[in-house]
Amino acid sequence: MRFCPQCGGFMVPARREQDKILFRCMRCGYSEEVSVSESADYTIVGATPKEERTITTLKVSEAKKRPPKTLEEWEQEREEYREILHELLQEELEGVEE
């Protein structure tokens, strides 16, 4: 395995010429030629055939559906918001008078 001397990124074989292999950094693009004898462990492989690919999926979670609110619940919420708004407005008006 080779790492880039400039940025530390992973270097992969990009091209092969007779007795030399060109390694290119995946991060910054730095390239370096190495003799075939030094890089005997590296091979250049094409794309994986479609038949050999494995597709994986992950189901994180399902949203739980809440039962719909009744008319009574809506009215109760509306009254609570009204009371809160009324209190806030009253506090604001009292604060201005001081």
N, C-alpha and C positions, 0 to 999 in steps of 0.2 A: 504494500500500500504506500502510495506517495502523497506527500502533502506539499502545498505551495510554499516556497520560501518567502514570498512577499506577504500573503494574507493568512496562510495557515489552512486554506481550503483544500478540499479533496481533489486530487489530480487523477484524471482518467485518460486511457489511451485514446487518441483522436485519429491518428493516421499511421500507417505502417509503410515504410519504404525500405526495400532490400534488407539492409542490416541495421536499420534504426527505427525506433518508434517515437512518435511525437506525443508527449503527454500534455494535456491542457487542464488548467485549473477551472473548476466548475463555478467558482465565485467571481474571480477577477479576470480570467482569460489568459493569464500568464502561461506561456508554453515553454517546453524544454524537450530537447532530443536526447534519447537514451539508447544505448546499443541493445540489440536483441538479447545478448547473453545476460545483461544486467536485469532485464525485465522478463525472464522466462515464465514467471507466474501469471503474467497478464495476458488476457486474450480479448480480442475485439469480437463481440457477438452482436448480431442484428436484433431486430425486434422479435418479441415472443409471438408465435403464431396464435391466432384468435382462439383456436380449439384448446390451447394449453392455459389460457388465462383463467383466473378464478375471480369471480365477482363476489364480494362480501358486502353485506348490509348490516346495519345495526339499528334496532328499534329502541330509542331512548325511553320514551314513555308516551302514554296516551293521555290526552286532556280529559279530566273528569267533567262531565256535563252536570251543571246544576239544574235543579228543577226550576221552571219559570216562576217568576214572582207573581203573587196574586195581586189583585187590585188593592186589597187592604194593606199589603206590604208596601206598595208604591206610595200610597197615601201617607202611611206612617213615616216613611223616609222623607217625603216632601215636607211634612210637618217638622221633623227634626232639623232639616236644613234651614227651614224658615226661622225656627227658634234660634239657631246658632247665628244666622245672619242678623237677626234682630238684635241679639246680644252684642255682636261685634260692632254694629252701627251705633248702638247706644253708648258703648265704651268709647268709641271714636269721638262722638259728639260731646261727651262729658269731658274728654281729654282736651278738646279745643277750648272749652269754656275756662279752664283753669289757667 
